Amino acid sequence: MIVGDNSGSGGGPDGIAKAQAVVASARVRYDAELMDRVPDLRVISRTGIGVDNIALDEATMRGIAVCNVPGGPTVSTAEHTVTLLMATAKQIPAAAQALREGRGDFFNDYQGLELDGLTLGLVGLGQIGRRVAQICRSIGMSVIAFDPYVDPVVAEGIPAELVGDLETLLRRADAVSLHTPLTDETARMIDRDRLALMKPGAILVNTARGGLVDETALVEALDAGHISAAGLDVFDPEPTRPDNPLLRRLDVIATPHVAGATLASKDRLWRIAITQALQVLRGETPTNLVNPAAGGR
C-alpha cells in the first residue's frame, strides 16, 4: 500500500507501480495512463471529499474501488467558511493595512457590515453546507439554499429556505458560499453573467473547488465594485501562481486550500482513508465507496 501521494509531480510517488492501494490527496491526477502503470491497484482512497482528480470511469472499468471521506473535513471547512465570511464582511485586510500605515482616519472610511439580518445563499447542501447554515442562522442571518440533488427528507431538517434555481439565490443573497463538487455541470458555474446577477456589494466565499469560479470574471466584478469582497480557499489551478491578481487585493482574503486541514480534521481524514484502503484489501466493502460498479478484484 502506498500512503501519501504529495510528490506534486503528477506521476505519483516512487514505487507506485507495485501498489495495490493508494491513500490519495488531491495533488495527483489519477487518469488512465497512471492506472495502467499500476496493474495490481485495487483501491484509491481519498483523504478528502472531492474525487475530481480521479477518472472514475477508468477506475470502475479496471475494477479499482474509489473511496472518499465525506464527513472528515466538515467541521473544519464549515468553520473556515464562516471565518472568511466574517473577515470579508468586517474588511479585516483593509483595516489591518490602515493600522500598519498609521492611518488614524480609517474610522471614517470603514464600511464593515453586520451579518445579523443579512441573507446567506448556500450553493450546495452537503454536510459542510448544512453546518454553515446552522452556524449562520445562530448569528442572525437568514439562509437560503440551492441544491437540485438534496434529499427532500434531509432538507426538512435544514435551517434554510430552498430556492428553485441558482439565479434566484444569486439575486436574493447578500453573501454567497459555494459547497458543490467540481463536475462538468458545475465548472465555471459562477461566471461573468452569474456574478452580474448578484446584489451590488455582495460577498462571495469559496471553500469548495477553484474551478467553480471564473477568476477573471471575479476580478472584473471586484474592480467594478459590484462584488464588495471575496473569501477564497481554493483556486484554479492549484497551487495558484504567485502573480494571481486575487492575491494582492485588500478586498480578497485568500488562503491556500487549508479549510479542511486542522489537526483534528487531518487526523480523521488519514485514519478513515487508511481504514477504507485496508477494508478493500481484506475483501470488504469500504464505508464510503464512490463507484459501487467497480466490484471486487
URJO-V68095 format. One record per residue. N is the residue number from 1. RES is the residue in three letters. PSI is psi in degrees with one decimal (* if undefined). OMEGA is omega in radians with two decimals (none if undefined). D_CENTER is the distance of its C-alpha to the mean C-alpha in Angstrom with 2 decimals. Layout:
n->N res->RES psi->PSI omega->OMEGA d_center->D_CENTER
n->N res->RES psi->PSI omega->OMEGA d_center->D_CENTER
This chain:
n->1 res->MET psi->134.8 omega->3.05 d_center->27.47
n->2 res->ILE psi->121.6 omega->3.13 d_center->25.29
n->3 res->VAL psi->111.7 omega->3.13 d_center->23.02
n->4 res->GLY psi->143.5 omega->-3.11 d_center->20.39
n->5 res->ASP psi->34.0 omega->-3.01 d_center->19.76
n->6 res->ASN psi->31.8 omega->3.12 d_center->18.70
n->7 res->SER psi->-26.9 omega->3.13 d_center->21.62
n->8 res->GLY psi->2.3 omega->-3.07 d_center->19.57
n->9 res->SER psi->-14.6 omega->-3.08 d_center->22.51
n->10 res->GLY psi->-9.4 omega->-3.12 d_center->20.90
n->11 res->GLY psi->5.2 omega->3.12 d_center->23.75
n->12 res->GLY psi->170.6 omega->-3.09 d_center->22.86
n->13 res->PRO psi->164.5 omega->3.07 d_center->24.95
n->14 res->ASP psi->139.9 omega->3.09 d_center->28.71
n->15 res->GLY psi->0.9 omega->-3.08 d_center->30.23
n->16 res->ILE psi->-24.5 omega->-3.10 d_center->27.55
n->17 res->ALA psi->-23.6 omega->-3.11 d_center->30.31
n->18 res->LYS psi->2.5 omega->-3.00 d_center->31.85
n->19 res->ALA psi->147.7 omega->2.94 d_center->28.83
n->20 res->GLN psi->-20.3 omega->3.13 d_center->28.66
n->21 res->ALA psi->143.5 omega->3.08 d_center->25.23
n->22 res->VAL psi->129.5 omega->2.98 d_center->22.26
n->23 res->VAL psi->113.4 omega->-2.82 d_center->19.59
n->24 res->ALA psi->132.6 omega->2.96 d_center->16.79
n->25 res->SER psi->-165.2 omega->-3.14 d_center->13.87
n->26 res->ALA psi->2.0 omega->-2.98 d_center->11.66
n->27 res->ARG psi->-31.8 omega->-3.07 d_center->14.34
n->28 res->VAL psi->140.4 omega->3.09 d_center->17.04
n->29 res->ARG psi->116.5 omega->3.13 d_center->17.38
n->30 res->TYR psi->87.8 omega->-3.12 d_center->19.25
n->31 res->ASP psi->-175.6 omega->-3.08 d_center->21.39
n->32 res->ALA psi->-38.7 omega->-3.11 d_center->24.93
n->33 res->GLU psi->-44.3 omega->3.14 d_center->26.60
n->34 res->LEU psi->-43.0 omega->-3.13 d_center->25.04
n->35 res->MET psi->-35.4 omega->3.13 d_center->25.69
n->36 res->ASP psi->-22.8 omega->3.12 d_center->29.26
n->37 res->ARG psi->-8.2 omega->-3.08 d_center->29.75
n->38 res->VAL psi->74.7 omega->-2.96 d_center->29.03
n->39 res->PRO psi->-24.5 omega->-3.10 d_center->31.58
n->40 res->ASP psi->8.4 omega->-3.07 d_center->31.39
n->41 res->LEU psi->129.6 omega->-3.12 d_center->27.63
n->42 res->ARG psi->-24.2 omega->-3.07 d_center->27.02
n->43 res->VAL psi->138.5 omega->2.95 d_center->23.47
n->44 res->ILE psi->112.1 omega->-3.06 d_center->20.09
n->45 res->SER psi->109.7 omega->-3.06 d_center->18.24
n->46 res->ARG psi->141.7 omega->3.03 d_center->14.57
n->47 res->THR psi->53.3 omega->-3.11 d_center->13.62
n->48 res->GLY psi->-169.3 omega->-3.10 d_center->10.21
n->49 res->ILE psi->-50.7 omega->-3.00 d_center->8.89
n->50 res->GLY psi->141.5 omega->3.08 d_center->8.20
n->51 res->VAL psi->25.3 omega->-3.10 d_center->11.66
n->52 res->ASP psi->-11.1 omega->3.05 d_center->11.47
n->53 res->ASN psi->7.0 omega->-3.13 d_center->13.47
n->54 res->ILE psi->128.0 omega->3.08 d_center->16.16
n->55 res->ALA psi->92.4 omega->-3.00 d_center->18.84
n->56 res->LEU psi->-41.7 omega->-3.14 d_center->19.17
n->57 res->ASP psi->-41.8 omega->3.14 d_center->22.45
n->58 res->GLU psi->-41.2 omega->3.12 d_center->23.97
n->59 res->ALA psi->-43.9 omega->-3.12 d_center->23.11
n->60 res->THR psi->-42.6 omega->-3.14 d_center->24.53
n->61 res->MET psi->-31.2 omega->-3.12 d_center->27.60
n->62 res->ARG psi->1.2 omega->-3.12 d_center->28.30
n->63 res->GLY psi->25.0 omega->-3.14 d_center->27.90
n->64 res->ILE psi->119.7 omega->3.10 d_center->25.00
n->65 res->ALA psi->138.7 omega->3.06 d_center->22.94
n->66 res->VAL psi->127.1 omega->-3.12 d_center->19.16
n->67 res->CYS psi->156.0 omega->2.99 d_center->17.56
n->68 res->ASN psi->-177.2 omega->-3.09 d_center->14.20
n->69 res->VAL psi->80.6 omega->-3.01 d_center->13.57
n->70 res->PRO psi->-38.3 omega->-3.05 d_center->11.98
n->71 res->GLY psi->-7.8 omega->-3.03 d_center->13.19
n->72 res->GLY psi->-51.2 omega->-3.07 d_center->13.01
n->73 res->PRO psi->12.9 omega->-2.99 d_center->10.10
n->74 res->THR psi->-55.3 omega->-3.07 d_center->10.49
n->75 res->VAL psi->-48.0 omega->-3.10 d_center->12.85
n->76 res->SER psi->-47.3 omega->-3.08 d_center->11.49
n->77 res->THR psi->-38.0 omega->3.10 d_center->7.96
n->78 res->ALA psi->-43.6 omega->3.12 d_center->9.95
n->79 res->GLU psi->-40.5 omega->3.13 d_center->12.54
n->80 res->HIS psi->-39.7 omega->3.11 d_center->10.60
n->81 res->THR psi->-47.9 omega->-3.13 d_center->9.36
n->82 res->VAL psi->-34.6 omega->3.07 d_center->13.06
n->83 res->THR psi->-46.9 omega->3.12 d_center->14.26
n->84 res->LEU psi->-40.5 omega->3.12 d_center->12.81
n->85 res->LEU psi->-48.2 omega->-3.12 d_center->14.22
n->86 res->MET psi->-43.3 omega->-3.09 d_center->17.50
n->87 res->ALA psi->-36.3 omega->3.09 d_center->17.89
n->88 res->THR psi->-41.4 omega->3.13 d_center->17.53
n->89 res->ALA psi->-35.5 omega->-3.12 d_center->19.80
n->90 res->LYS psi->2.9 omega->3.09 d_center->22.28
n->91 res->GLN psi->45.9 omega->-3.08 d_center->22.26
n->92 res->ILE psi->-43.9 omega->-3.13 d_center->22.12
n->93 res->PRO psi->-43.4 omega->-3.13 d_center->22.09
n->94 res->ALA psi->-39.2 omega->3.13 d_center->25.10
n->95 res->ALA psi->-41.9 omega->3.12 d_center->26.91
n->96 res->ALA psi->-39.6 omega->3.12 d_center->26.55
n->97 res->GLN psi->-40.8 omega->3.11 d_center->27.78
n->98 res->ALA psi->-38.8 omega->3.12 d_center->30.70
n->99 res->LEU psi->-43.7 omega->3.12 d_center->31.68
n->100 res->ARG psi->-33.7 omega->-3.12 d_center->31.71
n->101 res->GLU psi->-3.3 omega->-3.13 d_center->33.86
n->102 res->GLY psi->28.7 omega->-3.11 d_center->36.21
n->103 res->ARG psi->98.7 omega->-3.13 d_center->35.77
n->104 res->GLY psi->-11.2 omega->-3.10 d_center->37.64
n->105 res->ASP psi->9.5 omega->-3.05 d_center->37.35
n->106 res->PHE psi->-22.8 omega->3.13 d_center->33.57
n->107 res->PHE psi->-42.1 omega->-3.10 d_center->34.14
n->108 res->ASN psi->-25.8 omega->3.14 d_center->35.50
n->109 res->ASP psi->-18.7 omega->-3.04 d_center->32.68
n->110 res->TYR psi->132.0 omega->-3.13 d_center->29.86
n->111 res->GLN psi->41.0 omega->3.12 d_center->28.08
n->112 res->GLY psi->153.1 omega->-3.07 d_center->25.47
n->113 res->LEU psi->148.2 omega->2.88 d_center->24.39
n->114 res->GLU psi->126.9 omega->-3.12 d_center->24.89
n->115 res->LEU psi->-24.9 omega->3.10 d_center->22.04
n->116 res->ASP psi->122.8 omega->3.13 d_center->24.63
n->117 res->GLY psi->-11.0 omega->3.10 d_center->25.63
n->118 res->LEU psi->168.0 omega->-3.09 d_center->22.83
n->119 res->THR psi->125.4 omega->3.05 d_center->20.62
n->120 res->LEU psi->131.2 omega->3.06 d_center->16.86
n->121 res->GLY psi->119.4 omega->3.13 d_center->15.36
n->122 res->LEU psi->125.3 omega->3.07 d_center->12.42
n->123 res->VAL psi->98.0 omega->-3.05 d_center->11.17
n->124 res->GLY psi->130.0 omega->-3.09 d_center->10.53
n->125 res->LEU psi->48.6 omega->2.98 d_center->12.34
n->126 res->GLY psi->-163.9 omega->-3.08 d_center->11.19
n->127 res->GLN psi->-39.3 omega->-3.13 d_center->11.87
n->128 res->ILE psi->-46.8 omega->3.13 d_center->9.22
n->129 res->GLY psi->-39.5 omega->-3.14 d_center->10.25
n->130 res->ARG psi->-38.9 omega->3.14 d_center->13.77
n->131 res->ARG psi->-38.2 omega->3.06 d_center->13.84
n->132 res->VAL psi->-41.0 omega->3.11 d_center->12.71
n->133 res->ALA psi->-44.1 omega->-3.14 d_center->15.49
n->134 res->GLN psi->-45.0 omega->-3.12 d_center->17.93
n->135 res->ILE psi->-45.4 omega->-3.05 d_center->17.49
n->136 res->CYS psi->-31.3 omega->3.01 d_center->17.79
n->137 res->ARG psi->-35.3 omega->-3.09 d_center->20.73
n->138 res->SER psi->-19.3 omega->3.11 d_center->22.37
n->139 res->ILE psi->12.2 omega->3.00 d_center->22.52
n->140 res->GLY psi->7.1 omega->3.11 d_center->24.13
n->141 res->MET psi->149.4 omega->2.89 d_center->21.56
n->142 res->SER psi->143.6 omega->-3.08 d_center->21.94
n->143 res->VAL psi->126.1 omega->3.00 d_center->18.88
n->144 res->ILE psi->157.8 omega->-3.05 d_center->18.64
n->145 res->ALA psi->149.2 omega->3.03 d_center->16.17
n->146 res->PHE psi->123.5 omega->3.07 d_center->15.96
n->147 res->ASP psi->102.6 omega->-3.09 d_center->15.14
n->148 res->PRO psi->-9.9 omega->-3.08 d_center->17.90
n->149 res->TYR psi->2.5 omega->-3.08 d_center->17.26
n->150 res->VAL psi->138.7 omega->3.10 d_center->17.40
n->151 res->ASP psi->124.7 omega->-3.12 d_center->20.49
n->152 res->PRO psi->-34.1 omega->3.12 d_center->23.15
n->153 res->VAL psi->-43.4 omega->3.11 d_center->24.33
n->154 res->VAL psi->-40.2 omega->-3.08 d_center->20.99
n->155 res->ALA psi->-28.9 omega->-3.12 d_center->20.66
n->156 res->GLU psi->-27.5 omega->-3.11 d_center->24.01
n->157 res->GLY psi->7.3 omega->-3.10 d_center->22.80
n->158 res->ILE psi->130.5 omega->-3.13 d_center->19.81
n->159 res->PRO psi->60.4 omega->-3.12 d_center->20.83
n->160 res->ALA psi->148.9 omega->3.06 d_center->19.72
n->161 res->GLU psi->121.0 omega->3.12 d_center->21.70
n->162 res->LEU psi->135.6 omega->3.06 d_center->20.53
n->163 res->VAL psi->158.5 omega->-2.96 d_center->21.24
n->164 res->GLY psi->-17.8 omega->-3.11 d_center->22.27
n->165 res->ASP psi->160.1 omega->-3.09 d_center->20.37
n->166 res->LEU psi->-38.3 omega->-3.10 d_center->17.62
n->167 res->GLU psi->-40.6 omega->3.09 d_center->20.41
n->168 res->THR psi->-43.7 omega->3.13 d_center->21.90
n->169 res->LEU psi->-46.0 omega->-3.09 d_center->18.79
n->170 res->LEU psi->-36.6 omega->-3.13 d_center->18.42
n->171 res->ARG psi->-29.9 omega->-3.02 d_center->22.13
n->172 res->ARG psi->-25.4 omega->-2.95 d_center->22.24
n->173 res->ALA psi->141.2 omega->2.99 d_center->19.33
n->174 res->ASP psi->-25.1 omega->3.07 d_center->19.91
n->175 res->ALA psi->140.3 omega->-3.12 d_center->16.23
n->176 res->VAL psi->130.7 omega->3.13 d_center->13.30
n->177 res->SER psi->130.4 omega->-3.03 d_center->9.80
n->178 res->LEU psi->131.9 omega->-3.10 d_center->7.22
n->179 res->HIS psi->44.5 omega->-3.14 d_center->5.93
n->180 res->THR psi->155.5 omega->3.02 d_center->7.11
n->181 res->PRO psi->161.2 omega->3.07 d_center->7.29
n->182 res->LEU psi->115.2 omega->3.12 d_center->8.69
n->183 res->THR psi->176.9 omega->3.05 d_center->12.41
n->184 res->ASP psi->-32.9 omega->-3.11 d_center->15.64
n->185 res->GLU psi->-34.7 omega->-3.04 d_center->15.58
n->186 res->THR psi->-9.0 omega->-3.12 d_center->12.33
n->187 res->ALA psi->129.8 omega->-3.14 d_center->12.65
n->188 res->ARG psi->33.0 omega->-3.14 d_center->13.60
n->189 res->MET psi->-29.5 omega->3.05 d_center->13.71
n->190 res->ILE psi->87.9 omega->-3.10 d_center->13.80
n->191 res->ASP psi->-169.5 omega->-3.09 d_center->16.92
n->192 res->ARG psi->-44.9 omega->-3.10 d_center->20.13
n->193 res->ASP psi->-40.6 omega->-3.10 d_center->21.64
n->194 res->ARG psi->-32.1 omega->3.01 d_center->18.87
n->195 res->LEU psi->-36.5 omega->3.14 d_center->18.47
n->196 res->ALA psi->-23.9 omega->3.13 d_center->22.23
n->197 res->LEU psi->-21.1 omega->-3.08 d_center->22.02
n->198 res->MET psi->153.7 omega->3.13 d_center->20.24
n->199 res->LYS psi->142.2 omega->3.00 d_center->22.69
n->200 res->PRO psi->129.1 omega->-3.12 d_center->24.30
n->201 res->GLY psi->4.4 omega->-3.12 d_center->22.82
n->202 res->ALA psi->162.5 omega->3.13 d_center->19.53
n->203 res->ILE psi->140.9 omega->3.06 d_center->16.38
n->204 res->LEU psi->131.0 omega->3.08 d_center->12.96
n->205 res->VAL psi->133.4 omega->3.12 d_center->9.81
n->206 res->ASN psi->109.9 omega->3.03 d_center->6.38
n->207 res->THR psi->18.3 omega->-3.06 d_center->3.78
n->208 res->ALA psi->-82.7 omega->3.11 d_center->1.31
n->209 res->ARG psi->138.0 omega->-3.11 d_center->4.33
n->210 res->GLY psi->-32.6 omega->-3.10 d_center->7.49
n->211 res->GLY psi->-5.5 omega->3.09 d_center->9.72
n->212 res->LEU psi->-19.8 omega->-3.00 d_center->9.12
n->213 res->VAL psi->136.2 omega->2.97 d_center->11.26
n->214 res->ASP psi->104.0 omega->-3.03 d_center->14.79
n->215 res->GLU psi->-36.1 omega->3.11 d_center->15.05
n->216 res->THR psi->-42.9 omega->3.11 d_center->18.83
n->217 res->ALA psi->-34.4 omega->3.12 d_center->19.00
n->218 res->LEU psi->-42.6 omega->3.08 d_center->16.92
n->219 res->VAL psi->-43.6 omega->3.13 d_center->19.41
n->220 res->GLU psi->-42.4 omega->-3.12 d_center->22.21
n->221 res->ALA psi->-35.8 omega->3.07 d_center->21.12
n->222 res->LEU psi->-42.2 omega->3.11 d_center->20.91
n->223 res->ASP psi->-38.8 omega->-3.11 d_center->24.25
n->224 res->ALA psi->-11.4 omega->-3.10 d_center->25.80
n->225 res->GLY psi->3.9 omega->3.13 d_center->24.76
n->226 res->HIS psi->-41.8 omega->2.98 d_center->23.38
n->227 res->ILE psi->125.8 omega->-3.04 d_center->19.95
n->228 res->SER psi->-29.2 omega->-3.08 d_center->20.91
n->229 res->ALA psi->160.4 omega->3.08 d_center->17.86
n->230 res->ALA psi->140.9 omega->3.02 d_center->14.20
n->231 res->GLY psi->115.7 omega->-2.98 d_center->11.80
n->232 res->LEU psi->124.0 omega->3.03 d_center->9.36
n->233 res->ASP psi->-7.4 omega->-3.05 d_center->7.55
n->234 res->VAL psi->151.1 omega->-3.09 d_center->6.69
n->235 res->PHE psi->171.6 omega->3.11 d_center->9.67
n->236 res->ASP psi->112.1 omega->0.02 d_center->11.68
n->237 res->PRO psi->177.0 omega->3.05 d_center->13.37
n->238 res->GLU psi->141.5 omega->-0.11 d_center->12.40
n->239 res->PRO psi->146.1 omega->-3.13 d_center->14.12
n->240 res->THR psi->157.2 omega->-3.13 d_center->14.88
n->241 res->ARG psi->148.7 omega->-3.10 d_center->18.62
n->242 res->PRO psi->-25.0 omega->-3.12 d_center->20.41
n->243 res->ASP psi->13.1 omega->3.07 d_center->22.01
n->244 res->ASN psi->122.1 omega->-3.08 d_center->18.94
n->245 res->PRO psi->-21.6 omega->3.12 d_center->20.40
n->246 res->LEU psi->-21.4 omega->-3.09 d_center->17.29
n->247 res->LEU psi->-13.2 omega->-3.02 d_center->17.92
n->248 res->ARG psi->13.6 omega->-3.04 d_center->21.44
n->249 res->ARG psi->143.4 omega->3.06 d_center->21.12
n->250 res->LEU psi->-12.7 omega->3.09 d_center->21.99
n->251 res->ASP psi->13.6 omega->3.08 d_center->20.06
n->252 res->VAL psi->131.8 omega->2.96 d_center->16.70
n->253 res->ILE psi->118.7 omega->-3.06 d_center->15.13
n->254 res->ALA psi->133.2 omega->3.06 d_center->13.18
n->255 res->THR psi->153.7 omega->-2.96 d_center->11.94
n->256 res->PRO psi->60.9 omega->3.10 d_center->11.52
n->257 res->HIS psi->54.8 omega->-3.14 d_center->8.17
n->258 res->VAL psi->9.3 omega->-3.08 d_center->9.86
n->259 res->ALA psi->-36.9 omega->-3.11 d_center->8.03
n->260 res->GLY psi->21.1 omega->-2.95 d_center->8.74
n->261 res->ALA psi->28.7 omega->3.01 d_center->11.91
n->262 res->THR psi->164.6 omega->-3.14 d_center->14.64
n->263 res->LEU psi->-44.1 omega->-3.12 d_center->17.89
n->264 res->ALA psi->-41.1 omega->-3.12 d_center->17.87
n->265 res->SER psi->-45.1 omega->-3.14 d_center->14.41
n->266 res->LYS psi->-36.7 omega->3.09 d_center->15.38
n->267 res->ASP psi->-46.1 omega->3.12 d_center->18.67
n->268 res->ARG psi->-45.8 omega->-3.08 d_center->17.38
n->269 res->LEU psi->-47.6 omega->-3.12 d_center->15.10
n->270 res->TRP psi->-45.6 omega->-3.11 d_center->18.07
n->271 res->ARG psi->-45.8 omega->-3.09 d_center->20.69
n->272 res->ILE psi->-40.5 omega->3.14 d_center->19.25
n->273 res->ALA psi->-43.3 omega->3.12 d_center->18.40
n->274 res->ILE psi->-42.0 omega->3.13 d_center->21.92
n->275 res->THR psi->-42.3 omega->-3.11 d_center->23.50
n->276 res->GLN psi->-37.0 omega->3.07 d_center->22.23
n->277 res->ALA psi->-42.3 omega->3.12 d_center->23.44
n->278 res->LEU psi->-34.3 omega->3.08 d_center->26.77
n->279 res->GLN psi->-46.0 omega->-3.13 d_center->26.95
n->280 res->VAL psi->-42.6 omega->-3.13 d_center->26.92
n->281 res->LEU psi->-25.6 omega->3.09 d_center->29.47
n->282 res->ARG psi->0.1 omega->-3.13 d_center->31.66
n->283 res->GLY psi->12.9 omega->3.14 d_center->31.60
n->284 res->GLU psi->160.3 omega->3.04 d_center->29.58
n->285 res->THR psi->123.2 omega->-3.11 d_center->26.79
n->286 res->PRO psi->156.9 omega->-3.05 d_center->23.52
n->287 res->THR psi->-41.2 omega->-3.08 d_center->21.85
n->288 res->ASN psi->73.6 omega->-3.11 d_center->18.63
n->289 res->LEU psi->119.7 omega->-3.08 d_center->20.01
n->290 res->VAL psi->-34.3 omega->-3.05 d_center->17.83
n->291 res->ASN psi->77.3 omega->-3.09 d_center->20.90
n->292 res->PRO psi->-26.3 omega->-3.11 d_center->24.01
n->293 res->ALA psi->-10.8 omega->-3.14 d_center->26.15
n->294 res->ALA psi->-26.7 omega->3.14 d_center->26.13
n->295 res->GLY psi->-157.1 omega->-3.13 d_center->28.80
n->296 res->GLY psi->165.0 omega->3.09 d_center->30.29
n->297 res->ARG psi->* omega->none d_center->32.07
